[in-house]
Amino acid sequence: MTEERYWADAVPETHRPYVAAEDRYQHLEYRRVGDSGLLLPPISLGLWWNFGDDRPFATQREILRHAFDRGVTHFDLANNYGPPYGSAEENFGRMMRTDFKPYRDELVLSSKAGWDMWPGPYGKLGSRKYLLSSLEASLERMSVDYVDIFYSHRTDPGTPVAETIGALDTAVRQGKALYVGISSYSPERTAEAVAVAKDLGTPLVIHQPSYSMVNRWIEEGGGAGPGAAGGKSLLTVLDEHGMGSIGFTPLAQGLLTSKYLGDEPAKRSGERGSFTDDVVTPDMVERLRGLNEVAEGRGQSLAQLAISWVLRPGGVTSALIGASSTEQLDENLAAAAQTDFSDEELARIDELAGTVEGVNIWDVSSDL
């Protein structure tokens, strides 16, 4: 009888286990979040728009792996990131079950609840029912037992601040969040929330505001009514209470990129919430070109200038960026190495930029 031999057919490799780069902590200098023990990279990766079901998962995996290999340890999500709502957390959960499972303790993961997530009166804003229900669902989608930071994503004019912050306190005491924070709260409401959290024994450690060269509301003084922050800016309030900050949309939803420097109108996506077309006036284009000249004088792109500026001394702890490719991510990461500005550069930026009406589309929360 002839001995039968088996030869394995050649098949394509379907998935090579991910091993993080050995030099991943040699690229960025980590920053302390206020007076807490938490450290964040100067640039964090937000999964707001490029990690939903409308983007190839292979591209998402490539970006997330590359970010971690370059020292980006903080990934920021929210319950309604996608599209559709929830899909960014679901896709990231797939990464947690595979690539990032061995590295959970090296990651800072955050999620948020406050904006609309599901129909009915319990699917948005700041009630205890919504926040804690949303956190449970986020943990399941992300395939983790806890998040490192859980935020109240926006101010709720109808729910007492004490109830909202009390829900964050419960999340920590249940072991489902290590730290808690708030997002898009005015200086006055921030001061109120800090006081409530202090009484509960679970301090707020971080605030996540929108911030860019053309969206400077966090530098401006608030009101001075009973219980208010006495006209202080949000940055001043955070500093006084030992809170850190992570600024989102430092590129002003793409306005502070090369996209609008040409003579032809730029094509814009109408799907994502953003500024309206009337923001991009001929005067605005000329101001952007002036800012680009400042950037070129520093050996930077306009986008890099914008990120470096929010990270300058006196700015935010970390800049929260999005990325649709590894090339775009690398361009943005390079900005972290150049955060010093001359007085002349800062004066020229102030002359050209400043607050532009229509860019802060989250003022429905921060103006309350």
C-alpha positions, 0 to 999 in steps of 0.5 A, a space after each residue: 500500500 502506497 503511503 499517502 502524504 498530505 501537503 498543506 495548500 498555500 493560503 493567504 494570511 488572514 490576520 497576524 497578531 499585533 505586537 506594539 512597537 517597542 519604542 512607542 514611548 519615545 515619541 511624545 512627552 506626556 502631560 499631567 492632567 491638572 493636579 491628578 495622577 493621570 498623564 495624557 499624551 499631548 495629542 489624543 485620538 478622537 473617534 468622532 467621525 472616522 471610525 463608524 460603519 461607513 469607513 473600512 475597518 481595515 483602515 480604522 485598524 491601521 490608524 489605531 495601531 499606528 497611533 499607539 505605536 507612536 505613543 498615543 495612549 488616549 482614545 476618546 469616544 462617546 456613545 453616539 460617535 459613528 455613524 451610525 450612533 454607537 458604531 465607533 464604540 463597537 468597532 473599537 470594541 473589536 480592536 479591544 478584543 484582539 489587537 489591544 487586549 494585551 495593552 489595556 493597562 497602557 491605554 486611557 479610554 474615555 466615553 461620554 453621554 449627554 447629546 442625543 443617543 436614543 429616542 424618547 425623554 431618557 436618551 439625551 442630556 444629563 439625568 442620572 437614568 440616561 448617564 448610567 444607562 449609557 455608560 453600561 451600553 458603552 462598556 458593552 460596545 467597547 468590550 471593557 469593564 471600565 473606562 478611564 474617563 467618563 464625561 458629562 458631554 454637555 450641560 443640561 438646563 433642566 436637570 440639577 447639576 447635583 444629579 448629573 455630577 452625582 451620576 458621575 460619582 456613582 460610576 466611579 464608586 461602581 468601578 466603571 470609571 476611574 476618573 470623571 470630567 465634563 465637556 462644554 460647560 461654562 465657567 459658571 457651571 464648571 465651578 458649580 459642578 466642581 463644588 458638587 463633586 468635591 462634596 461627594 468626594 469624587 473630584 472632576 479632573 478634566 474638562 473637554 471644551 472646543 478650542 482653536 485659534 478661531 474659537 476662543 470662548 474658553 479664554 473669555 470671562 463668564 458671568 458674575 451672578 450668584 454662584 457664578 465664576 465671578 467673570 473668570 474665564 474657563 481656563 482660569 477656573 480650571 487652573 484654580 481647581 486643579 483640573 486639566 483640559 483636552 481641547 477638541 476640534 483644534 483645526 476648527 472642523 477643517 477650517 484651519 487646514 490647507 483646504 481653504 487656502 486656494 482660489 476655488 471653493 472647497 468641497 465640504 461634507 454636509 453630513 457632519 455637524 460643522 460651521 456653515 458656508 457663510 463662515 468662509 468669506 473672502 476676508 476669512 480666506 485672506 486671514 487663513 492665508 496670513 496664518 499659513 504664512 506664519 506657519 511656513 515661517 515656522 516650518 509648519 503646515 497651517 494644521 500643525 500651527 493650529 495644533 501647536 498653538 492650542 498646546 502652547 504654554 497656557 493652552 490645553 493639556 492635550 489636543 484631541 484630533 481626528 485622523 482619516 489616514 496614518 499620513 494625516 496622523 503623522 502630520 498632526 503628531 509632529 505639531 507636539 514638538 513645536 509648541 513654543 511661540 515668539 511674542 511676534 508670532 502670537 501677536 500676528 496670530 491674534 491679529 489674524 484669528 480670534 473668535 469667528 462667529 459660527 465656528 463654536 457649534 457647541 455653544 448651545 451647551 457652553 452658553 448656558 
